[in-house]
């Protein structure tokens, strides 16, 4: 079953200086599950990579998407409507996190790969009691 991937995982994988880097790289090497990225995550992670690691790192990340290393998931109108509800219910999360939750609910995915335990740990998705958070 696919694992939904949040911004923090993708950024940590790219930045050797990130506190999560080794843990994330180890997890990525050990998982055989397909990695699914909501399209809303892509602008956020590319911005962070370009701003902090440079344009070459940004291009390398985009190349990995183009090569099919990550599968992209579109966000539907229903997902955006669910985001609105999630943003009201959980004011501490932002739109990108809400979109990850909405996509996970729509696809009935239990596992979210994220470094953001604070936000994803409090959200109670519709389809399960809580998310399984990796790594």
ROBA-312430 format. One line per field, with one value per atom (N, C-alpha, C, O, CB): residue number from 0; residue in one letter; atom name; x, y, z. Coordinates in nm, 3 decimals. Glycine has a CB too. Example, Ala and Ser with C-alpha at 12.3 -4.5 7.8 and 13.67 -1.06 7.14 Angstrom:
// residues 2
k (0|0|0|0|0|1|1|1|1|1)
r (A|A|A|A|A|S|S|S|S|S)
a (N|CA|C|O|CB|N|CA|C|O|CB)
east (1.319|1.230|1.320|1.424|1.131|1.285|1.367|1.290|1.341|1.408)
north (-0.569|-0.450|-0.330|-0.332|-0.447|-0.225|-0.106|0.003|0.114|-0.060)
up (0.780|0.780|0.780|0.846|0.905|0.708|0.714|0.787|0.804|0.572)
***
This chain:
// residues 135
k (0|0|0|0|0|1|1|1|1|1|2|2|2|2|2|3|3|3|3|3|4|4|4|4|4|5|5|5|5|5|6|6|6|6|6|7|7|7|7|7|8|8|8|8|8|9|9|9|9|9|10|10|10|10|10|11|11|11|11|11|12|12|12|12|12|13|13|13|13|13|14|14|14|14|14|15|15|15|15|15|16|16|16|16|16|17|17|17|17|17|18|18|18|18|18|19|19|19|19|19|20|20|20|20|20|21|21|21|21|21|22|22|22|22|22|23|23|23|23|23|24|24|24|24|24|25|25|25|25|25|26|26|26|26|26|27|27|27|27|27|28|28|28|28|28|29|29|29|29|29|30|30|30|30|30|31|31|31|31|31|32|32|32|32|32|33|33|33|33|33|34|34|34|34|34|35|35|35|35|35|36|36|36|36|36|37|37|37|37|37|38|38|38|38|38|39|39|39|39|39|40|40|40|40|40|41|41|41|41|41|42|42|42|42|42|43|43|43|43|43|44|44|44|44|44|45|45|45|45|45|46|46|46|46|46|47|47|47|47|47|48|48|48|48|48|49|49|49|49|49|50|50|50|50|50|51|51|51|51|51|52|52|52|52|52|53|53|53|53|53|54|54|54|54|54|55|55|55|55|55|56|56|56|56|56|57|57|57|57|57|58|58|58|58|58|59|59|59|59|59|60|60|60|60|60|61|61|61|61|61|62|62|62|62|62|63|63|63|63|63|64|64|64|64|64|65|65|65|65|65|66|66|66|66|66|67|67|67|67|67|68|68|68|68|68|69|69|69|69|69|70|70|70|70|70|71|71|71|71|71|72|72|72|72|72|73|73|73|73|73|74|74|74|74|74|75|75|75|75|75|76|76|76|76|76|77|77|77|77|77|78|78|78|78|78|79|79|79|79|79|80|80|80|80|80|81|81|81|81|81|82|82|82|82|82|83|83|83|83|83|84|84|84|84|84|85|85|85|85|85|86|86|86|86|86|87|87|87|87|87|88|88|88|88|88|89|89|89|89|89|90|90|90|90|90|91|91|91|91|91|92|92|92|92|92|93|93|93|93|93|94|94|94|94|94|95|95|95|95|95|96|96|96|96|96|97|97|97|97|97|98|98|98|98|98|99|99|99|99|99|100|100|100|100|100|101|101|101|101|101|102|102|102|102|102|103|103|103|103|103|104|104|104|104|104|105|105|105|105|105|106|106|106|106|106|107|107|107|107|107|108|108|108|108|108|109|109|109|109|109|110|110|110|110|110|111|111|111|111|111|112|112|112|112|112|113|113|113|113|113|114|114|114|114|114|115|115|115|115|115|116|116|116|116|116|117|117|117|117|117|118|118|118|118|118|119|119|119|119|119|120|120|120|120|120|121|121|121|121|121|122|122|122|122|122|123|123|123|123|123|124|124|124|124|124|125|125|125|125|125|126|126|126|126|126|127|127|127|127|127|128|128|128|128|128|129|129|129|129|129|130|130|130|130|130|131|131|131|131|131|132|132|132|132|132|133|133|133|133|133|134|134|134|134|134)
r (X|X|X|X|X|X|X|X|X|X|X|X|X|X|X|X|X|X|X|X|X|X|X|X|X|X|X|X|X|X|X|X|X|X|X|X|X|X|X|X|X|X|X|X|X|X|X|X|X|X|X|X|X|X|X|X|X|X|X|X|X|X|X|X|X|X|X|X|X|X|X|X|X|X|X|X|X|X|X|X|X|X|X|X|X|X|X|X|X|X|X|X|X|X|X|X|X|X|X|X|X|X|X|X|X|X|X|X|X|X|X|X|X|X|X|X|X|X|X|X|X|X|X|X|X|X|X|X|X|X|X|X|X|X|X|X|X|X|X|X|X|X|X|X|X|X|X|X|X|X|X|X|X|X|X|X|X|X|X|X|X|X|X|X|X|X|X|X|X|X|X|X|X|X|X|X|X|X|X|X|X|X|X|X|X|X|X|X|X|X|X|X|X|X|X|X|X|X|X|X|X|X|X|X|X|X|X|X|X|X|X|X|X|X|X|X|X|X|X|X|X|X|X|X|X|X|X|X|X|X|X|X|X|X|X|X|X|X|X|X|X|X|X|X|X|X|X|X|X|X|X|X|X|X|X|X|X|X|X|X|X|X|X|X|X|X|X|X|X|X|X|X|X|X|X|X|X|X|X|X|X|X|X|X|X|X|X|X|X|X|X|X|X|X|X|X|X|X|X|X|X|X|X|X|X|X|X|X|X|X|X|X|X|X|X|X|X|X|X|X|X|X|X|X|X|X|X|X|X|X|X|X|X|X|X|X|X|X|X|X|X|X|X|X|X|X|X|X|X|X|X|X|X|X|X|X|X|X|X|X|X|X|X|X|X|X|X|X|X|X|X|X|X|X|X|X|X|X|X|X|X|X|X|X|X|X|X|X|X|X|X|X|X|X|X|X|X|X|X|X|X|X|X|X|X|X|X|X|X|X|X|X|X|X|X|X|X|X|X|X|X|X|X|X|X|X|X|X|X|X|X|X|X|X|X|X|X|X|X|X|X|X|X|X|X|X|X|X|X|X|X|X|X|X|X|X|X|X|X|X|X|X|X|X|X|X|X|X|X|X|X|X|X|X|X|X|X|X|X|X|X|X|X|X|X|X|X|X|X|X|X|X|X|X|X|X|X|X|X|X|X|X|X|X|X|X|X|X|X|X|X|X|X|X|X|X|X|X|X|X|X|X|X|X|X|X|X|X|X|X|X|X|X|X|X|X|X|X|X|X|X|X|X|X|X|X|X|X|X|X|X|X|X|X|X|X|X|X|X|X|X|X|X|X|X|X|X|X|X|X|X|X|X|X|X|X|X|X|X|X|X|X|X|X|X|X|X|X|X|X|X|X|X|X|X|X|X|X|X|X|X|X|X|X|X|X|X|X|X|X|X|X|X|X|X|X|X|X|X|X|X|X|X|X|X|X|X|X|X|X|X|X|X|X|X|X|X|X|X|X|X|X|X|X|X|X|X|X|X|X|X|X|X|X|X|X|X|X|X|X|X|X|X|X|X|X|X|X|X|X|X|X|X|X|X)
a (N|CA|C|O|CB|N|CA|C|O|CB|N|CA|C|O|CB|N|CA|C|O|CB|N|CA|C|O|CB|N|CA|C|O|CB|N|CA|C|O|CB|N|CA|C|O|CB|N|CA|C|O|CB|N|CA|C|O|CB|N|CA|C|O|CB|N|CA|C|O|CB|N|CA|C|O|CB|N|CA|C|O|CB|N|CA|C|O|CB|N|CA|C|O|CB|N|CA|C|O|CB|N|CA|C|O|CB|N|CA|C|O|CB|N|CA|C|O|CB|N|CA|C|O|CB|N|CA|C|O|CB|N|CA|C|O|CB|N|CA|C|O|CB|N|CA|C|O|CB|N|CA|C|O|CB|N|CA|C|O|CB|N|CA|C|O|CB|N|CA|C|O|CB|N|CA|C|O|CB|N|CA|C|O|CB|N|CA|C|O|CB|N|CA|C|O|CB|N|CA|C|O|CB|N|CA|C|O|CB|N|CA|C|O|CB|N|CA|C|O|CB|N|CA|C|O|CB|N|CA|C|O|CB|N|CA|C|O|CB|N|CA|C|O|CB|N|CA|C|O|CB|N|CA|C|O|CB|N|CA|C|O|CB|N|CA|C|O|CB|N|CA|C|O|CB|N|CA|C|O|CB|N|CA|C|O|CB|N|CA|C|O|CB|N|CA|C|O|CB|N|CA|C|O|CB|N|CA|C|O|CB|N|CA|C|O|CB|N|CA|C|O|CB|N|CA|C|O|CB|N|CA|C|O|CB|N|CA|C|O|CB|N|CA|C|O|CB|N|CA|C|O|CB|N|CA|C|O|CB|N|CA|C|O|CB|N|CA|C|O|CB|N|CA|C|O|CB|N|CA|C|O|CB|N|CA|C|O|CB|N|CA|C|O|CB|N|CA|C|O|CB|N|CA|C|O|CB|N|CA|C|O|CB|N|CA|C|O|CB|N|CA|C|O|CB|N|CA|C|O|CB|N|CA|C|O|CB|N|CA|C|O|CB|N|CA|C|O|CB|N|CA|C|O|CB|N|CA|C|O|CB|N|CA|C|O|CB|N|CA|C|O|CB|N|CA|C|O|CB|N|CA|C|O|CB|N|CA|C|O|CB|N|CA|C|O|CB|N|CA|C|O|CB|N|CA|C|O|CB|N|CA|C|O|CB|N|CA|C|O|CB|N|CA|C|O|CB|N|CA|C|O|CB|N|CA|C|O|CB|N|CA|C|O|CB|N|CA|C|O|CB|N|CA|C|O|CB|N|CA|C|O|CB|N|CA|C|O|CB|N|CA|C|O|CB|N|CA|C|O|CB|N|CA|C|O|CB|N|CA|C|O|CB|N|CA|C|O|CB|N|CA|C|O|CB|N|CA|C|O|CB|N|CA|C|O|CB|N|CA|C|O|CB|N|CA|C|O|CB|N|CA|C|O|CB|N|CA|C|O|CB|N|CA|C|O|CB|N|CA|C|O|CB|N|CA|C|O|CB|N|CA|C|O|CB|N|CA|C|O|CB|N|CA|C|O|CB|N|CA|C|O|CB|N|CA|C|O|CB|N|CA|C|O|CB|N|CA|C|O|CB|N|CA|C|O|CB|N|CA|C|O|CB|N|CA|C|O|CB|N|CA|C|O|CB|N|CA|C|O|CB|N|CA|C|O|CB|N|CA|C|O|CB|N|CA|C|O|CB|N|CA|C|O|CB|N|CA|C|O|CB|N|CA|C|O|CB|N|CA|C|O|CB|N|CA|C|O|CB|N|CA|C|O|CB|N|CA|C|O|CB|N|CA|C|O|CB|N|CA|C|O|CB|N|CA|C|O|CB)
east (0.085|0.000|0.089|0.188|-0.096|0.058|0.142|0.154|0.067|0.087|0.264|0.287|0.280|0.349|0.425|0.195|0.184|0.301|0.332|0.048|0.367|0.489|0.468|0.415|0.604|0.509|0.498|0.629|0.731|0.459|0.625|0.738|0.865|0.973|0.701|0.852|0.969|1.054|1.177|0.925|0.991|1.065|1.149|1.267|0.968|1.087|1.156|1.271|1.378|1.058|1.246|1.352|1.467|1.584|1.297|1.434|1.538|1.622|1.742|1.473|1.559|1.633|1.736|1.843|1.537|1.704|1.792|1.903|2.010|1.711|1.878|1.971|2.049|1.996|1.895|2.174|2.259|2.278|2.314|2.395|2.254|2.268|2.141|2.143|2.311|2.032|1.906|1.912|1.969|1.787|1.852|1.853|1.788|1.822|1.782|1.695|1.624|1.692|1.647|1.481|1.796|1.853|1.885|1.837|1.977|1.965|2.006|1.887|1.875|2.109|1.800|1.681|1.594|1.549|1.599|1.571|1.488|1.555|1.489|1.462|1.684|1.754|1.749|1.727|1.900|1.769|1.760|1.622|1.607|1.797|1.520|1.382|1.353|1.293|1.283|1.393|1.370|1.436|1.380|1.420|1.556|1.627|1.563|1.575|1.772|1.495|1.437|1.294|1.246|1.443|1.225|1.084|1.073|1.146|1.003|0.979|0.953|0.818|0.778|0.955|0.750|0.620|0.637|0.734|0.545|0.542|0.547|0.528|0.451|0.438|0.599|0.589|0.499|0.521|0.730|0.397|0.295|0.299|0.288|0.153|0.314|0.328|0.211|0.192|0.462|0.131|0.026|0.091|0.195|-0.060|0.033|0.090|0.112|0.199|-0.001|0.034|0.048|0.180|0.224|-0.067|0.243|0.370|0.485|0.583|0.397|0.474|0.585|0.630|0.751|0.544|0.543|0.592|0.659|0.758|0.476|0.607|0.665|0.807|0.899|0.576|0.823|0.955|1.054|1.172|0.944|1.010|1.104|1.149|1.265|1.040|1.059|1.097|1.203|1.306|0.973|1.179|1.273|1.409|1.513|1.217|1.407|1.533|1.609|1.730|1.506|1.541|1.609|1.662|1.775|1.513|1.582|1.622|1.737|1.825|1.504|1.736|1.835|1.954|2.064|1.769|1.930|2.035|2.083|2.188|1.985|2.006|2.048|1.970|1.896|2.193|1.991|1.917|1.952|1.866|1.945|2.078|2.117|2.041|1.996|2.269|2.027|1.954|1.806|1.742|1.969|1.753|1.613|1.597|1.502|1.568|1.687|1.679|1.693|1.627|1.786|1.777|1.793|1.664|1.625|1.910|1.597|1.470|1.365|1.294|1.420|1.356|1.259|1.292|1.201|1.261|1.419|1.459|1.415|1.377|1.611|1.418|1.374|1.225|1.179|1.408|1.150|1.005|0.985|0.907|0.930|1.055|1.043|1.082|1.027|1.129|1.177|1.223|1.126|1.146|1.362|1.023|0.924|0.960|0.899|0.903|1.059|1.096|0.986|0.976|1.226|0.905|0.791|0.667|0.672|0.814|0.557|0.431|0.358|0.354|0.343|0.301|0.227|0.078|0.024|0.255|0.013|-0.132|-0.196|-0.161|-0.168|-0.290|-0.363|-0.454|-0.490|-0.445|-0.489|-0.580|-0.712|-0.718|-0.524|-0.818|-0.950|-1.022|-0.980|-1.035|-1.129|-1.211|-1.265|-1.272|-1.328|-1.303|-1.349|-1.240|-1.268|-1.397|-1.116|-1.004|-0.989|-0.967|-0.873|-1.002|-0.990|-1.104|-1.083|-0.990|-1.224|-1.335|-1.306|-1.335|-1.467|-1.248|-1.211|-1.101|-1.102|-1.163|-1.009|-0.904|-0.965|-0.918|-0.811|-1.066|-1.131|-1.182|-1.164|-1.247|-1.245|-1.294|-1.178|-1.183|-1.378|-1.074|-0.957|-0.889|-0.846|-0.857|-0.880|-0.817|-0.897|-0.839|-0.803|-1.031|-1.114|-1.099|-1.092|-1.261|-1.095|-1.088|-0.950|-0.939|-1.124|-0.846|-0.707|-0.636|-0.561|-0.632|-0.657|-0.600|-0.448|-0.389|-0.650|-0.383|-0.237|-0.176|-0.056|-0.190|-0.255|-0.199|-0.225|-0.317|-0.260|-0.145|-0.163|-0.226|-0.260|-0.030|-0.241|-0.308|-0.237|-0.302|-0.320|-0.104|-0.033|-0.055|-0.085|0.119|-0.042|-0.069|-0.213|-0.239|-0.038|-0.306|-0.447|-0.470|-0.550|-0.536|-0.399|-0.416|-0.361|-0.417|-0.345|-0.254|-0.200|-0.304|-0.327|-0.067|-0.367|-0.471|-0.589|-0.638|-0.519|-0.633|-0.749|-0.722|-0.809|-0.787|-0.604|-0.568|-0.561|-0.610|-0.433|-0.501|-0.493|-0.632|-0.656|-0.415|-0.722|-0.859|-0.926|-0.987|-0.942|-0.914|-0.978|-0.926|-1.003|-0.956|-0.796|-0.735|-0.733|-0.691|-0.593|-0.779|-0.786|-0.648|-0.631|-0.882|-0.550|-0.413|-0.390|-0.429|-0.311|-0.328|-0.302|-0.168|-0.153|-0.308|-0.070|0.066|0.100|0.077|0.166|0.156|0.206|0.353|0.386|0.123|0.440|0.581|0.600|0.578|0.673|0.641|0.653|0.751|0.770|0.517|0.813|0.894|0.811|0.859|1.021|0.690|0.604|0.510|0.390|0.522|0.566|0.487|0.386|0.278|0.580|0.422|0.337|0.202|0.099|0.407|0.200|0.074|0.003|-0.116|0.098|0.074|0.008|-0.029|-0.114|0.097|0.034|0.001|-0.131|-0.191|0.109|-0.178|-0.303|-0.424|-0.537|-0.293|-0.403|-0.515|-0.579|-0.510|-0.467|-0.710|-0.787|-0.856|-0.962|-0.891|-0.796|-0.856|-0.989|-1.018|-0.760|-1.069|-1.203|-1.200|-1.290|-1.280|-1.100|-1.101|-1.025|-1.039|-1.043|-0.946|-0.873|-0.864|-0.886|-0.729|-0.832|-0.821|-0.706|-0.718|-0.802|-0.596|-0.481|-0.395|-0.409|-0.400|-0.305|-0.213|-0.098|-0.059|-0.160|-0.045|0.084|0.187|0.184|0.096|0.276|0.374|0.509|0.561|0.385|0.566|0.698|0.791|0.740|0.695|0.917|0.989|0.984|1.039|1.134)
north (-0.118|0.000|0.124|0.128|0.000|0.225|0.345|0.415|0.405|0.443|0.486|0.570|0.714|0.753|0.539|0.792|0.934|1.008|0.988|0.993|1.092|1.158|1.308|1.374|1.130|1.361|1.503|1.576|1.512|1.522|1.705|1.792|1.758|1.748|1.935|1.741|1.721|1.603|1.610|1.704|1.495|1.376|1.408|1.374|1.259|1.472|1.503|1.601|1.587|1.559|1.700|1.796|1.729|1.748|1.914|1.651|1.585|1.490|1.476|1.508|1.425|1.335|1.412|1.359|1.260|1.535|1.615|1.687|1.714|1.717|1.716|1.798|1.713|1.671|1.908|1.687|1.604|1.667|1.597|1.582|1.796|1.863|1.863|1.909|2.003|1.813|1.810|1.704|1.596|1.781|1.735|1.643|1.508|1.407|1.706|1.506|1.383|1.309|1.200|1.416|1.364|1.311|1.162|1.084|1.387|1.121|0.979|0.888|0.783|0.957|0.926|0.843|0.829|0.720|0.904|0.941|0.939|0.857|0.775|1.083|0.878|0.802|0.652|0.572|0.848|0.614|0.473|0.416|0.305|0.455|0.493|0.448|0.436|0.337|0.546|0.535|0.531|0.410|0.347|0.658|0.377|0.262|0.130|0.030|0.264|0.129|0.004|-0.021|-0.134|0.003|0.083|0.064|0.020|0.067|0.193|-0.070|-0.113|-0.059|-0.083|-0.267|0.013|0.069|0.186|0.260|0.115|0.202|0.319|0.447|0.451|0.309|0.551|0.681|0.772|0.795|0.745|0.823|0.904|1.045|1.062|0.841|1.145|1.282|1.365|1.378|1.342|1.422|1.514|1.631|1.682|1.566|1.672|1.777|1.907|1.986|1.804|1.929|2.050|2.054|2.161|2.059|1.939|1.931|1.979|2.034|1.788|1.960|1.988|2.134|2.157|1.951|2.233|2.372|2.405|2.479|2.468|2.350|2.378|2.320|2.389|2.321|2.195|2.133|2.191|2.207|1.981|2.222|2.281|2.420|2.457|2.289|2.495|2.626|2.610|2.678|2.700|2.519|2.499|2.451|2.500|2.399|2.356|2.305|2.414|2.430|2.187|2.491|2.598|2.705|2.751|2.661|2.745|2.852|2.811|2.892|2.897|2.686|2.643|2.566|2.572|2.558|2.495|2.409|2.453|2.409|2.268|2.540|2.593|2.536|2.439|2.566|2.600|2.567|2.428|2.359|2.671|2.386|2.252|2.144|2.046|2.231|2.162|2.065|2.064|1.958|2.098|2.181|2.188|2.112|2.034|2.336|2.134|2.064|1.914|1.837|2.116|1.870|1.726|1.667|1.556|1.701|1.741|1.693|1.683|1.582|1.787|1.785|1.783|1.667|1.602|1.918|1.643|1.531|1.398|1.307|1.531|1.384|1.259|1.237|1.124|1.260|1.345|1.333|1.294|1.203|1.467|1.362|1.332|1.189|1.128|1.428|1.133|0.996|0.893|0.772|0.977|0.940|0.848|0.790|0.693|0.737|0.850|0.800|0.826|0.756|0.866|0.925|0.959|0.967|1.017|1.095|0.916|0.929|1.052|1.077|0.800|1.129|1.248|1.219|1.147|1.363|1.276|1.261|1.399|1.490|1.190|1.412|1.537|1.560|1.465|1.537|1.683|1.719|1.756|1.844|1.836|1.691|1.713|1.830|1.878|1.586|1.872|1.977|1.931|2.009|2.015|1.805|1.749|1.753|1.776|1.606|1.729|1.737|1.879|1.899|1.692|1.977|2.117|2.154|2.227|2.212|2.105|2.128|2.066|2.126|2.071|1.947|1.882|1.962|1.972|1.736|2.020|2.104|2.220|2.254|2.157|2.279|2.392|2.350|2.422|2.447|2.234|2.181|2.152|2.186|2.054|2.088|2.054|2.179|2.180|1.972|2.284|2.408|2.472|2.533|2.506|2.459|2.509|2.423|2.473|2.513|2.291|2.196|2.194|2.178|2.057|2.210|2.206|2.334|2.331|2.080|2.445|2.572|2.576|2.666|2.682|2.479|2.478|2.421|2.437|2.397|2.355|2.302|2.400|2.481|2.162|2.391|2.475|2.397|2.279|2.533|2.464|2.404|2.279|2.180|2.505|2.283|2.168|2.045|1.937|2.197|2.060|1.947|1.900|1.780|1.985|1.994|1.958|1.880|1.787|2.084|1.918|1.848|1.705|1.614|1.924|1.686|1.551|1.466|1.351|1.555|1.522|1.450|1.418|1.305|1.533|1.516|1.495|1.387|1.304|1.626|1.387|1.285|1.148|1.049|1.319|1.142|1.016|0.961|0.841|1.034|1.048|1.004|0.952|0.845|1.120|1.027|0.987|0.852|0.768|1.093|0.832|0.707|0.598|0.485|0.734|0.635|0.543|0.487|0.368|0.427|0.577|0.539|0.563|0.666|0.619|0.467|0.475|0.539|0.605|0.335|0.519|0.563|0.694|0.711|0.455|0.785|0.912|0.921|0.908|1.035|0.944|0.966|1.115|1.196|0.914|1.150|1.290|1.307|1.217|1.347|1.423|1.460|1.546|1.582|1.536|1.578|1.669|1.592|1.580|1.755|1.541|1.465|1.554|1.508|1.398|1.678|1.771|1.789|1.785|1.907|1.808|1.830|1.700|1.685|1.910|1.607|1.484|1.393|1.305|1.409|1.413|1.334|1.371|1.290|1.347|1.494|1.537|1.519|1.512|1.681|1.512|1.500|1.362|1.260|1.525|1.361|1.236|1.220|1.278|1.234|1.140|1.122|1.049|0.980|1.046|1.066|1.005|0.853|0.786|1.060|0.798|0.655|0.566|0.443|0.637|0.623|0.547|0.633|0.755|0.505|0.570|0.647|0.746|0.858|0.554|0.707|0.794|0.741|0.627|0.804|0.827|0.785|0.706|0.728|0.907|0.614|0.551|0.646|0.674|0.401|0.696|0.793|0.726|0.661|0.911|0.743|0.689|0.806|0.913|0.590|0.796|0.680|0.678|0.588|0.680)
up (0.000|0.000|0.000|0.073|0.123|-0.079|-0.085|0.050|0.136|-0.188|0.066|0.182|0.134|0.040|0.251|0.200|0.167|0.229|0.347|0.216|0.150|0.194|0.208|0.118|0.096|0.323|0.354|0.323|0.296|0.501|0.326|0.295|0.373|0.315|0.320|0.504|0.589|0.549|0.557|0.730|0.507|0.465|0.341|0.335|0.436|0.245|0.120|0.142|0.084|0.017|0.226|0.255|0.331|0.297|0.335|0.433|0.513|0.429|0.451|0.629|0.332|0.244|0.161|0.130|0.151|0.126|0.042|0.120|0.065|-0.033|0.246|0.325|0.424|0.527|0.400|0.393|0.480|0.618|0.713|0.415|0.631|0.759|0.843|0.957|0.737|0.788|0.861|0.972|0.953|0.764|1.087|1.201|1.168|1.229|1.319|1.074|1.036|0.920|0.884|0.997|0.863|0.739|0.746|0.664|0.703|0.842|0.847|0.870|0.806|0.958|0.960|0.987|0.863|0.830|1.103|0.794|0.673|0.563|0.500|0.624|0.540|0.435|0.464|0.373|0.423|0.589|0.627|0.602|0.550|0.773|0.638|0.617|0.467|0.424|0.684|0.389|0.245|0.181|0.091|0.179|0.227|0.172|0.213|0.143|0.215|0.327|0.378|0.333|0.338|0.527|0.289|0.252|0.106|0.018|0.276|0.083|-0.054|-0.103|-0.217|-0.064|-0.016|-0.052|-0.149|-0.140|0.075|-0.241|-0.330|-0.249|-0.153|-0.440|-0.288|-0.221|-0.301|-0.420|-0.203|-0.237|-0.302|-0.242|-0.120|-0.286|-0.327|-0.283|-0.333|-0.454|-0.332|-0.242|-0.288|-0.362|-0.319|-0.169|-0.470|-0.554|-0.475|-0.510|-0.674|-0.370|-0.288|-0.212|-0.171|-0.190|-0.193|-0.122|-0.210|-0.159|-0.074|-0.339|-0.431|-0.427|-0.415|-0.573|-0.436|-0.431|-0.298|-0.294|-0.455|-0.189|-0.058|-0.048|-0.004|0.054|-0.087|-0.074|-0.175|-0.142|-0.094|-0.296|-0.392|-0.346|-0.365|-0.532|-0.286|-0.232|-0.124|-0.126|-0.176|-0.028|0.081|0.030|0.073|0.181|-0.062|-0.116|-0.189|-0.169|-0.210|-0.273|-0.347|-0.253|-0.268|-0.449|-0.155|-0.064|0.027|0.057|0.020|0.072|0.170|0.111|0.164|0.273|0.000|-0.054|-0.192|-0.239|-0.062|-0.258|-0.387|-0.505|-0.493|-0.406|-0.617|-0.740|-0.792|-0.845|-0.848|-0.778|-0.826|-0.749|-0.808|-0.811|-0.619|-0.537|-0.576|-0.580|-0.386|-0.605|-0.650|-0.782|-0.797|-0.667|-0.875|-1.004|-0.987|-1.057|-1.100|-0.896|-0.870|-0.815|-0.852|-0.770|-0.728|-0.674|-0.785|-0.795|-0.562|-0.867|-0.978|-1.074|-1.125|-1.055|-1.097|-1.183|-1.124|-1.199|-1.204|-0.992|-0.929|-0.948|-0.963|-0.778|-0.947|-0.975|-1.121|-1.151|-0.943|-1.211|-1.354|-1.385|-1.477|-1.435|-1.309|-1.330|-1.270|-1.286|-1.270|-1.201|-1.145|-1.009|-0.966|-1.239|-0.941|-0.809|-0.707|-0.606|-0.763|-0.734|-0.648|-0.737|-0.848|-0.572|-0.686|-0.758|-0.707|-0.586|-0.741|-0.798|-0.759|-0.754|-0.838|-0.857|-0.655|-0.639|-0.648|-0.573|-0.504|-0.739|-0.753|-0.632|-0.562|-0.883|-0.609|-0.501|-0.567|-0.653|-0.412|-0.524|-0.584|-0.516|-0.410|-0.574|-0.578|-0.518|-0.383|-0.288|-0.612|-0.374|-0.247|-0.141|-0.023|-0.267|-0.183|-0.090|-0.036|0.084|-0.158|-0.124|-0.081|0.014|0.111|-0.204|-0.014|0.079|0.214|0.318|0.021|0.214|0.340|0.410|0.533|0.315|0.334|0.392|0.470|0.579|0.283|0.414|0.482|0.619|0.717|0.397|0.626|0.753|0.848|0.966|0.730|0.795|0.877|0.933|1.048|0.796|0.852|0.897|1.010|1.100|0.781|1.007|1.116|1.241|1.353|1.073|1.219|1.331|1.397|1.519|1.283|1.317|1.366|1.322|1.224|1.313|1.392|1.348|1.347|1.287|1.435|1.411|1.415|1.287|1.265|1.533|1.202|1.078|0.965|0.971|1.045|0.863|0.745|0.632|0.646|0.701|0.519|0.404|0.353|0.320|0.293|0.345|0.290|0.378|0.327|0.277|0.510|0.599|0.587|0.585|0.745|0.580|0.564|0.435|0.431|0.567|0.329|0.202|0.211|0.151|0.089|0.286|0.306|0.379|0.342|0.387|0.481|0.555|0.463|0.463|0.677|0.386|0.299|0.194|0.168|0.230|0.136|0.037|0.105|0.050|-0.031|0.223|0.296|0.325|0.312|0.429|0.363|0.390|0.264|0.264|0.450|0.155|0.030|-0.019|-0.066|-0.077|-0.007|-0.054|0.054|0.029|-0.101|0.173|0.287|0.322|0.347|0.256|0.324|0.359|0.507|0.562|0.275|0.572|0.717|0.748|0.851|0.779|0.659|0.691|0.620|0.501|0.652|0.700|0.648|0.689|0.806|0.701|0.592|0.621|0.644|0.554|0.504|0.765|0.802|0.916|0.997|0.840|0.921|1.036|1.132|1.240|0.991|1.093|1.168|1.261|1.236|1.071|1.369|1.466|1.539|1.577|1.567|1.559|1.634|1.566|1.633|1.650|1.436|1.366|1.332|1.360|1.240|1.271|1.227|1.344|1.330|1.131|1.458|1.576|1.641|1.711|1.677|1.617|1.680|1.589|1.638|1.721|1.461|1.366|1.379|1.384|1.220|1.384|1.387|1.253|1.229|1.505|1.164|1.032|1.040|1.137|0.940|0.937|0.933|0.923|0.975|0.816|0.860|0.826|0.924|0.918|0.690|1.014|1.116|1.242|1.237|1.065|1.354|1.479|1.475|1.526|1.597|1.416|1.400|1.287|1.244|1.532|1.239|1.135|1.195|1.310|1.057|1.117|1.147|1.087|0.967|1.089|1.170|1.123|1.104|1.195|1.221|0.987|0.956|0.931|0.894|0.833|0.947|1.001|1.152|1.215|0.954)
***
